Amino acid sequence: MNNLSFIATADWHLWPFIWRNLSHLRGDSEASVVEVTARAIETQRPVICAGDIMDHGEEGAVARELKFLNQALVGVNFFYVVGNHEESGFAGGEKNPRWLEVIEANSNLNATHLGGTVTFIDGFAFGGLDYVRGSQAVFAQELETYRTALTAGGINKLDVLVLHQPIKELLGFDGAYQTTQQQLAGLAHLVIIGDIHVSRTWEHEGTTFLSPGSTVYNDWAEITFEASRSCPADLGYWEVRMDKDTAGRVAIDTTRVTTGNQRVFFDLSVLTPEAEVDAMKAFTAFGVEAFANNIPCPALARVRYHAEHTTFIAELQRLASSVGVELDLRPVHTNTAISAELETLRQADGANITDVVIARHVDGEKDKTLSKTISEILADETQRPDLILERVVAE
């Protein structure tokens, strides 16, 4: 009997500007990934990601998230396919590099691209298909080409197929799907499919289907929290065990794991003074509804804000306390002129400075200056834990 245990996940949607110009309550993408990789290291299991590791393809975003992944994936055996968000033409323009080209060139990451290949992990055959843009007919042709290549290579049935496509059985309607369970059944013992942010497993004609869901967004099309009251309880990943006997029969066991300390995020730093009063009222009402209806409540809510939002922060603290939610308050400093010096200091003292926030206060005026010098900020131990690295938003 041969066996393999691994972590199945999808749709991380890492992006340094994931909260920029968004005032919605969202999952914390990087914190969720850290939970996944920490579990992988603890249990010595490989991680399989069914696409959309990155949210956008801009070169600067790729560079920022590669820094994060270089830390988060240390000691992790990582396998992935490319999702629609990682295509060179998605949101970033054709001139920008594909995410997989960047990660494959980065020697610090133990990452294996499954797209279009067959990779053996402890004797189990894993195949992968990168996202195929186009109609159902286009995907069907791509799938048939892949199936023919497998047969030519002497593989009649994969143990695991990983892909990133909208599947009819998860959408609940016919309009936008590209594949179906019938089309994929028989190609592998286990099909892991990303793209639709629904966490579910089911069987069809002897094939087990697993949609890991997302670690950060709920439901298809990355809808906002307001439209999905189950966030963040449904966010997480799956632990999978496969057992294969000498006759090639495969037994599959799956366990759902929610990210137990799932953090959520309020970004108040994007509000303009003109919208501030109305926004404060809306946020207060939203906070009441969100915290009242989200069961279980998030363990930790990270809040980015400017000094002028102290009135709302006090109200949010009261609401959070009433439902047992801890707030991680992150004041945003607003001087882009010192960004280079801050980055130099962060690189030199990275072990102690978690991150540095350099954000522009969107008020139609010139950026404000800090009241403290860099050395004073870094010497202030009460502020050091609140520093978060994001790319400077230039004019």
N, C-alpha and C positions, 0 to 999 in steps of 0.2 A: 504494500500500500504506500503510495506516494502522496504527500500532502503539501499544501502551500497556504499560508495566511498572508493577507495584504489589506491595505486600506484603499477603498474606492472613494473617490471624491471628484468634484467637478465645479466649474464656474466660480473660481476664486475672485475674478474681476479686480485684480490689483491695479491701482492707478494712483499716482501721487496727488492728483487733483480730484479724487473721487467725490470729495465733499464741496468742491468749489462751485459756488452759485447754487447749491442745494440746501434748502432749509428743512429737508425732511429728516425724520428719524430713520437712520439706516444702520445696518450691521457694520462692524469694524472689520474691514477686509484683512488687514495684516494680522490683527489679534487672532482671528479665526484660523488663519493659516498656521500661525505659531502653535495653536492647540493641536492641529492635525499633525504637524511634524514632530512635536514633542511626544505625542502618542506613538508615532512611528518609531522614534528612537527608543522609547521605553520598551516597546514590544519587539523591536528589531524586525519590523515589517516594511516591505517596500510600499511606496505610495503610487497609485495609478490615478491620473487626473484626466478626465474626459473633456478637455478643452476649456477655453476662455480663462486661462490663468491670468492673462492681462486683460484689462478693460479696453484700452486704446493702444494704438500702434505708434504714437509719436516717439521719435528717437529719444527725446529727453525723458519721457515717461519710462521707456524701456530701461534706460540707464539707471534711473532712480530705483525701479523695482528690482533690477538685477543686484543692486547693493543689498536690498532687503533679502532677496532669495539666497544670496551668497552666505548669509548668516542663518536663515531659517532652514535651509536644506543641507547644512553641514551634517554629515553622517547619515543622510537619507538616500536610499536607492529610489530614484524618481523616474517615472515613465509617463509619457503624455502624448496626446494628439493635439492638433491645432484647431481652435474653434473659430467661429465667424468673427469674433472680436479681435483676433490676432492676425487677420489677413492684412497685407500691406495696404490695401485700399480702404480699410475700414477706419473712418474718422481721421486718420492721419495722413492720407494722401499716398499715391503710388510711389513717391520718391523715398518714403521711409522704409527701413528694413523690416522684413518679417521678424516677428519675435523669435521664432524657432532658429533663424539664422544667427541671431545674436546669442541665444543661449547655447547653441551648439558650438559656437566659437569661444565660449567662456569655459576655460579649463577648470575653474574652481567648482563647477557644479557636476555632480554625478547624475546627469540627466540623459535619458534615452528617448529618442523620438520614435514612436510606434507607427506613425503614419505611413501606410503603404508597405510595411515590412512585417516580418514574423520574428519575434524575439522569444527566446526560451528563458523562463525564470524558474529555476529549480525543477526543470523537466516539464513544465507546463507551457504550451504554445500560446503566446499572446500576439494578436494581430491588431492593427489599427488603421483607421481611415481618417484623414484630415477632413475638415468641413468642406463639403461640396456645395458651391453656390449654384443655384439653378432650380429647375422644375423637378417634379417627381420623375419624369423621364430621364432627365440628365443624371440624377442620382442613381437611378436604376441601371443606367449604362455604366457608370463608374463602379457600382457594386458588382456587376457582372464581370467587368474587366478584372477586378480584384479577385473574385471567386475563381476565374480561369487561371490567374497567376498562382493561386494557392494550390489548385489541382496539379498544375504543371510542376510545382515544387514538391509534390508528393504528400500534400496535406489535404485530407478530405474534410476534416472538421477541426476548427480551432478549439482550444480550451476556453479562451477569452477573446472577445472582439470588443475593441474600444472605439467609439465614434462620437461625433458631435453633430447631430441633426435633429430637427423637430420631427417627432414620431406621432402618428395619428392618435394612438391610444392614450397619450398624455395630454393632448390638446383639448379634447372634448368637442372639437368641431373640425370640419374637413378642409377649411380654406387654405391653411398655411403649412400643412404637413408635407414632408418630403419622403418619408418612408413609413412602413407599417411593421407590426410584429410578424405578419405573415411573410413579408419579404425577407426578413432577417433570420427567421426561425430555421434551424438546421445548419446554419453557418458556424455556430459555436455553441458550446455548452452554456456559456454565460455571455450575455451582451450587456456591456456597460455603456450607457448613452447619456451624453451631456446635452445641454442647451435649454431644455425646459426645466425651470427651477421648481420642480416638484419631486419630493422624495418618496420613492415607491419601488417595490419589487413585485414581480408577478411571473407566471409561467405560461408558455404557449407552445404546444406541440413539442414538448421535451426540452425546450430552451428556457433558461431562466433569464429574465430581463431585470436590469437594475438601473434605475435613474437615481443617482446620488443626491440630486438637488444641489442647491448652492450653499456655500458657507456664509454668504453675506447678503444676498437678495432673495426675496420670496417670490415665487411664481414667475411664469413666463413673461418676457419682455421687461424684466427688472422693474415691475410696478412699485409704486411708492408704498410706504408703510400705511398710509391712510387707506389704501385699497386692499391691504392684506393684514388683518388683525392678528394672524398667527405668528408674525415675526416678533421675536427671533426664535420662538420655541421649535420651529420646524427646521432650523438651520443646523447643518452638521455634516456628518460623513458616515460611511458604512465600513464595518470590519467584515471581511469575507474569508472563509476557510473552504478550500477545495480538497477533496480526497479522491484519488484515482486508484482503482484496483488494477490487477495485472491484465484484466480483460479490456481495460480502457474505459470502464464505466466511471463516471464522475459524480460525486455527491457534493452539493453546494450548500453551505450554511451562511446566512447573512445576519448581521446584527446592526441595528440602527444606533448611532451615537450622536446625540445632540451636543453642541459645543457648550459644555456645562456652565462656563463663566462668560457666555456670549456677551460681548459689549455692544452697545449701541451709541449713536453719535448724533448730537445736535450741533449744527454749525450756525452760530449766530453772527459770525464775523462778516457775512456777506450782506447784511442789511444796510440799506441807505438811511440817512437821517429822515428823509421824506417818508419812508415806509415804516419807520421805526415804531411809531405809536400803534398803527394798525397791526403791525407784525407782532408786537408784544402782546396785544390782545389775542391775536390768533394763536400765538404760541402757547399762551397761558391756557386757552380753551383746549388746544390740541394736547397739551401736557396732561390736563385733567382726564381727557378721554383716553389718551394713549396709555397712561399708567393705570387707569381704572379698568381698561378692557384687555390689557395684555396679560394673559395668565399662561405660564408663569411670567412674572416681570423679569426684565434683564437684571443681572447681578450688578452690573456696572454701566453707567452711562457717561461717556466722555463728552464734555461740552467745550466747544471753542467759542470765545466771546471777546469783545472789546470792553474796555473799562466802563463805557457808557451803558452797558447792559446789566449793570449791577442790580437794578430793580427787578428785572426779570429773573436773574440768577437766584435772587432771594426767594422768589415765588417758586421757581423750579426746585430749589432745595427743599422747600416745605412740602411740595407735592411728592418728591422722591422719598423723603423721610417717612411720609405717611404710608408708603407701600413697601418700605424696606429696601429701597434702591440706593446704592452708593453713587455719588457723583464724583467724577474725576474732572475737575475744572481746569481748563487750559487757557490762560490769558494769551491773547495774540498781540505780539509786539509789531510795530508798524513802521519800520524804517528799512527801505531797500538799499539805501546808500552804503550800509555797513555789511551787506550780505557776504561779500568776499572775505572780509575779516572774520566774520562769524563762522563761515565754512572752514577757513583755515584753522581756527581754534577748535572746531568740532573734530576735524580730522586728527589734530594733535592730541586731543583729550577725549577721544571717542569712547573710551571705557567708562568715563564718568559722566559725560554729557550725552544723555540718551538721544536727544534730537534738538533741533533749533527751528522755531517757527519764524519765518519772515513773510509776513502777509501785508498786502496793501489794503489800507482802509478805503473802501469804495465810497467816497463822498464827493467826487467831482473836483476835489482840490488836490494840491500837492501832498505827497506822503508826509505824515507827521514824523517828528523826530522823537527818539527815545529820551526819556528824562534821565536815564542812567547810562553811563558808559559801559562798554562791553565788559571791561574788567570787573566793574561793580555788579553787573548782572551775573557773571560767572562766579563771582565770589559769594553771591547770595544763595546760600544752601536751600532757602525756602523756595527759590524759583527754579533751581536746577532740575528737579523732577518734572517740571511742567514744560520743559523745552521739547519741541517736536520738529523734526526736519521736514521741511517741504521746499520745493523749488520756489525761487523768487518769482513773483508775478510782476513782470516788467510792463511798462507802458507799451 
